[in-house]
Amino acid sequence: MKRLFLLVIIVIFLVYIAPLGFQYYQKGEAEEEKIHSVQNVENILDAQASDGQNAENTGENAETEAEAQDEETTIAVSVNGTVREMTLEEYAAGAVAAEMPASFPEEALKAQAVAARTFAMYKQSLGTDQTHPDAVVCDDYTHCAAFVDLETQSGDLWGSNAKEWKKKVQAAVEATKGEIVTYNGSPIAAVFHSASAEETESAVSVWGTDIPYLVAVDSTGDDACPEYDASETFGAEKFRQIMLAKYPDINLTGLPKTWFTDIQSSEAGGVTTCKIGGEELKGTEVRELFGLNSTHFTVSTTDTSITFHTQGYGHGVGMSQYGAKSMAENGSSYEEILLHYYTGTEVQKTGEG
């Protein structure tokens, strides 16, 4: 009888009391790290790299979280500023529809579905986001990921193709139901972009944080992206105004050809840093200041103008969507696509350790 009583006490502790302690620990850790924004993705990646390698240190916690997930997992999503509860699969379908052309091959859509689901689980593991404290993710692509409600917006999104493409996207989500990408048992920051310039960028080159699964890998077929090759031209005076607004003491005397010096590039070819008028800027900052498609740029000048020539579209880190399209067209499965772009990872069902 005593043995039975002790067994009941242990079960109650494990089922009810221990999880509360784990939840409190996770919330406190996330708040301390102040992980509140995906708009500057390096904020998230810095947190993952803290305390050595967070991906290694939190593997045990992620396993506990995964065990709690099942096919009916629900998450809170901020849509147009309103928080809605929906299943993880419903969210994945809406994110795939908004983020990848439904005309892409099925295996590419499946890869996007797993990436979207993984990113939501990753955000959930970080805890409260002050931008939308009552929601795990939002529909702002500059902060989390774009999202559309397939029940009400598919017609606006796809017109006469709505019925066919809605079914195609939902089939891709259903075929990968519950699957996420993990590194050492933890859901990864499954970031993605439209097109690379023949090779993806490593996280450390773009955001300054070394993440083992976000490293440079070859990517082909990206030049199918309509925005792959682009250029932006600024008159010298307009260029001065943009720079002076950010750097009032910058020296932009003389001809434009003298303004750019010490251009440093990553292994993949993206600009990591450069000097403009003696001021050192990150490539990501130049991209933001001048609205460039990517950091993979070169500069040409005349006496009165500056032109940026870019290749690729997006930050260049993680999965290339046009690269995924090309791999799918050449016979690769969605698992092969994901494992190619996210180095050293695994594709697992939520609930698998």
Disulfide bonds with the S-S distance in Angstrom:
none
